[in-house]
């Protein structure tokens, strides 16, 4: 697997989701105006500190950044909130999800 290419593509996709230019992202990260363009073109790679800054900017953990199937923003927010709940509350949320999924399939039956 080409991790450098994956990194470049992921930054590009995240940037496009936010509808922000490479130039604007570079400046918002406090870098020179061609910083992101240099990364996405393969001329350079971000340092670990810069990578963590990118994760913070996009409100992602490093794990979420490298996830093979990126979730949408709402799923990421919900996942963060769920991770803060007590086990008893997680059980209730899971029951609700099961009920909603079951109700959805019930409507599709002949």
Backbone as CSV, one residue per row, in Angstrom:
resi,resn,N_x,N_y,N_z,CA_x,CA_y,CA_z,C_x,C_y,C_z
1,UNK,0.844,-1.176,0.000,0.000,0.000,0.000,0.893,1.243,0.000
2,UNK,0.529,2.210,-0.783,1.285,3.449,-0.867,0.704,4.447,0.143
3,UNK,1.332,4.507,1.318,0.809,5.353,2.394,0.953,6.839,2.088
4,UNK,1.987,7.202,1.375,2.162,8.610,1.023,1.019,9.080,0.122
5,UNK,0.673,8.246,-0.852,-0.438,8.596,-1.747,-1.757,8.644,-0.975
6,UNK,-1.930,7.690,-0.067,-3.151,7.664,0.747,-3.255,8.942,1.574
7,UNK,-2.141,9.371,2.158,-2.111,10.606,2.944,-2.493,11.801,2.087
8,UNK,-1.907,11.890,0.901,-2.207,13.001,-0.004,-3.680,13.023,-0.386
9,UNK,-4.204,11.859,-0.752,-5.612,11.772,-1.159,-6.557,12.095,-0.014
10,UNK,-6.204,11.644,1.185,-7.070,11.888,2.343,-7.124,13.385,2.658
11,UNK,-5.983,14.050,2.613,-5.964,15.497,2.858,-6.804,16.215,1.805
12,UNK,-6.641,15.801,0.561,-7.413,16.424,-0.516,-8.905,16.218,-0.314
13,UNK,-9.313,14.998,0.017,-10.740,14.716,0.215,-11.312,15.485,1.393
14,UNK,-10.585,15.523,2.500,-11.056,16.266,3.668,-11.160,17.756,3.360
15,UNK,-10.174,18.254,2.651,-10.167,19.668,2.282,-11.366,19.986,1.392
16,UNK,-11.649,19.113,0.442,-12.772,19.338,-0.465,-14.113,19.241,0.268
17,UNK,-14.210,18.341,1.264,-15.435,18.241,2.060,-15.728,19.561,2.764
18,UNK,-14.678,20.239,3.207,-14.829,21.529,3.886,-14.892,22.691,2.901
19,UNK,-14.736,22.377,1.615,-14.775,23.397,0.565,-13.744,24.499,0.839
20,UNK,-12.517,24.069,1.042,-11.434,24.991,1.357,-10.280,24.734,0.384
21,UNK,-9.630,25.788,-0.046,-8.518,25.649,-0.996,-7.248,25.202,-0.275
22,UNK,-6.301,24.699,-1.043,-5.002,24.338,-0.476,-4.347,25.563,0.142
23,UNK,-4.445,26.669,-0.554,-3.891,27.935,-0.081,-4.486,28.327,1.272
24,UNK,-5.817,28.302,1.359,-6.501,28.697,2.589,-6.159,27.746,3.733
25,UNK,-6.126,26.439,3.467,-5.785,25.463,4.496,-4.368,25.707,5.000
26,UNK,-3.448,25.948,4.093,-2.066,26.238,4.489,-2.014,27.406,5.456
27,UNK,-2.694,28.477,5.106,-2.682,29.672,5.950,-3.361,29.431,7.294
28,UNK,-4.456,28.681,7.290,-5.167,28.408,8.544,-4.356,27.523,9.479
29,UNK,-3.433,26.750,8.908,-2.534,25.931,9.723,-1.301,26.716,10.162
30,UNK,-1.207,27.962,9.707,-0.073,28.793,10.072,1.181,28.496,9.270
31,UNK,0.998,27.947,8.080,2.117,27.577,7.219,2.181,28.526,6.027
32,UNK,3.231,28.362,5.223,3.331,29.177,4.011,2.223,28.773,3.041
33,UNK,1.907,29.649,2.110,0.737,29.458,1.246,0.809,28.231,0.347
34,UNK,1.992,27.682,0.113,2.123,26.509,-0.763,2.340,25.211,0.018
35,UNK,2.185,25.254,1.341,2.474,24.094,2.182,1.638,22.873,1.804
36,UNK,0.330,23.017,1.751,-0.556,21.878,1.447,-0.353,21.419,0.005
37,UNK,-0.148,22.344,-0.900,0.101,21.974,-2.301,1.352,21.119,-2.406
38,UNK,2.373,21.416,-1.632,3.601,20.616,-1.654,3.343,19.198,-1.154
39,UNK,2.474,19.061,-0.172,2.143,17.729,0.351,1.304,16.955,-0.657
40,UNK,0.241,17.576,-1.161,-0.670,16.856,-2.058,-0.049,16.560,-3.421
41,UNK,0.989,17.298,-3.788,1.672,17.013,-5.056,2.780,15.976,-4.891
42,UNK,3.067,15.590,-3.647,4.095,14.577,-3.400,5.497,15.137,-3.227
43,UNK,5.618,16.447,-3.152,6.944,17.061,-2.988,7.446,16.970,-1.554
44,UNK,6.535,16.890,-0.597,6.942,16.805,0.803,5.898,16.047,1.601
45,UNK,6.248,15.738,2.834,5.334,15.099,3.774,5.248,15.963,5.025
46,UNK,4.119,15.930,5.709,4.032,16.710,6.946,4.841,16.043,8.056
47,UNK,5.351,16.854,8.961,5.988,16.310,10.161,4.892,15.716,11.049
48,UNK,5.283,15.007,12.097,4.273,14.489,13.020,3.472,15.624,13.627
49,UNK,4.137,16.692,14.037,3.416,17.836,14.613,2.423,18.415,13.612
50,UNK,2.851,18.557,12.367,1.962,19.102,11.337,0.808,18.135,11.055
51,UNK,1.097,16.831,11.076,0.037,15.841,10.878,-1.013,15.961,11.987
52,UNK,-0.551,16.097,13.234,-1.490,16.253,14.345,-2.275,17.556,14.218
53,UNK,-1.636,18.600,13.705,-2.346,19.859,13.452,-3.444,19.656,12.403
54,UNK,-3.141,18.883,11.376,-4.152,18.571,10.351,-5.321,17.804,10.971
55,UNK,-5.002,16.818,11.799,-6.065,16.048,12.462,-6.927,16.968,13.316
56,UNK,-6.296,17.847,14.074,-7.057,18.790,14.896,-7.926,19.691,14.027
57,UNK,-7.369,20.170,12.939,-8.117,21.064,12.055,-9.379,20.379,11.526
58,UNK,-9.228,19.114,11.117,-10.365,18.384,10.557,-11.185,17.671,11.632
59,UNK,-10.818,17.890,12.897,-11.518,17.288,14.035,-11.569,15.772,13.923
60,UNK,-10.405,15.190,13.672,-10.257,13.747,13.542,-9.165,13.257,14.477
61,UNK,-9.300,12.041,14.939,-8.181,11.391,15.603,-7.276,10.840,14.505
62,UNK,-6.013,10.554,14.811,-5.165,9.915,13.791,-5.781,8.606,13.280
63,UNK,-6.422,7.860,14.159,-7.082,6.622,13.745,-8.183,6.909,12.718
64,UNK,-8.988,7.926,12.972,-10.056,8.291,12.037,-9.471,8.778,10.719
65,UNK,-8.346,9.502,10.786,-7.711,10.003,9.570,-7.343,8.842,8.648
66,UNK,-6.818,7.759,9.230,-6.359,6.632,8.432,-7.398,5.536,8.245
67,UNK,-8.609,5.753,8.727,-9.661,4.748,8.552,-9.865,4.486,7.066
68,UNK,-10.037,3.223,6.710,-10.145,2.870,5.289,-11.436,3.377,4.664
69,UNK,-12.501,3.451,5.448,-13.776,3.965,4.933,-14.181,5.145,5.805
70,UNK,-13.765,6.348,5.427,-14.065,7.489,6.271,-15.564,7.685,6.463
71,UNK,-15.940,7.949,7.713,-17.342,8.194,8.025,-17.678,9.645,7.721
72,UNK,-18.937,9.918,7.644,-19.306,11.319,7.446,-19.184,12.072,8.767
73,UNK,-19.259,13.368,8.692,-19.044,14.229,9.861,-20.013,13.906,10.994
74,UNK,-21.264,13.681,10.672,-22.256,13.397,11.706,-21.929,12.098,12.435
75,UNK,-21.489,11.086,11.716,-21.107,9.821,12.349,-19.907,10.010,13.263
76,UNK,-18.947,10.830,12.847,-17.772,11.091,13.692,-18.186,11.790,14.983
77,UNK,-19.074,12.782,14.871,-19.533,13.491,16.075,-20.267,12.540,17.014
78,UNK,-21.140,11.714,16.450,-21.898,10.774,17.255,-20.971,9.765,17.932
79,UNK,-19.980,9.295,17.215,-19.028,8.343,17.781,-18.295,8.942,18.975
80,UNK,-17.872,10.202,18.853,-17.193,10.870,19.975,-18.117,10.988,21.187
81,UNK,-19.368,11.319,20.940,-20.318,11.456,22.043,-20.577,10.108,22.707
82,UNK,-20.721,9.073,21.900,-20.968,7.741,22.446,-19.819,7.273,23.327
83,UNK,-18.608,7.634,22.957,-17.451,7.187,23.733,-17.424,7.796,25.131
84,UNK,-18.226,8.812,25.373,-18.279,9.468,26.690,-19.384,8.905,27.582
85,UNK,-20.237,8.049,27.041,-21.377,7.544,27.807,-20.988,6.378,28.709
86,UNK,-21.724,6.245,29.783,-21.574,5.096,30.678,-22.126,3.852,29.982
87,UNK,-21.697,2.683,30.430,-22.105,1.426,29.798,-23.617,1.271,29.766
88,UNK,-24.282,1.640,30.858,-25.739,1.520,30.922,-26.403,2.367,29.833
89,UNK,-25.880,3.558,29.612,-26.437,4.432,28.576,-26.123,3.903,27.176
90,UNK,-24.925,3.331,27.017,-24.586,2.724,25.728,-25.545,1.582,25.405
91,UNK,-25.892,0.799,26.415,-26.850,-0.298,26.212,-28.195,0.244,25.718
92,UNK,-28.641,1.362,26.294,-29.910,1.962,25.868,-29.834,2.464,24.424
93,UNK,-28.720,3.099,24.078,-28.550,3.596,22.711,-28.534,2.423,21.727
94,UNK,-27.873,1.337,22.105,-27.841,0.171,21.228,-29.234,-0.421,21.049
95,UNK,-30.012,-0.479,22.114,-31.382,-0.971,22.020,-32.213,-0.088,21.094
96,UNK,-32.034,1.219,21.222,-32.750,2.154,20.347,-32.356,1.934,18.889
97,UNK,-31.068,1.777,18.632,-30.603,1.544,17.261,-31.192,0.244,16.712
98,UNK,-31.176,-0.788,17.541,-31.763,-2.064,17.103,-33.242,-1.899,16.774
99,UNK,-33.947,-1.157,17.608,-35.378,-0.942,17.375,-35.611,-0.164,16.082
100,UNK,-34.823,0.898,15.873,-34.977,1.699,14.654,-34.658,0.870,13.412
101,UNK,-33.638,0.066,13.491,-33.287,-0.786,12.345,-34.370,-1.832,12.096
102,UNK,-34.910,-2.411,13.150,-35.951,-3.406,13.001,-37.202,-2.766,12.411
103,UNK,-37.567,-1.573,12.888,-38.752,-0.872,12.359,-38.573,-0.570,10.867
104,UNK,-37.360,-0.221,10.476,-37.099,0.069,9.073,-37.271,-1.152,8.192
105,UNK,-36.852,-2.303,8.693,-36.996,-3.529,7.897,-38.436,-4.006,7.888
106,UNK,-39.178,-3.722,8.961,-40.591,-4.123,9.028,-41.385,-3.424,7.940
107,UNK,-41.071,-2.155,7.676,-41.780,-1.392,6.656,-41.493,-1.917,5.249
108,UNK,-40.394,-2.636,5.076,-40.014,-3.116,3.755,-40.579,-4.492,3.462
109,UNK,-41.166,-5.137,4.479,-41.717,-6.476,4.256,-43.041,-6.385,3.495
110,UNK,-43.328,-7.406,2.670,-44.593,-7.388,1.896,-45.812,-7.575,2.773
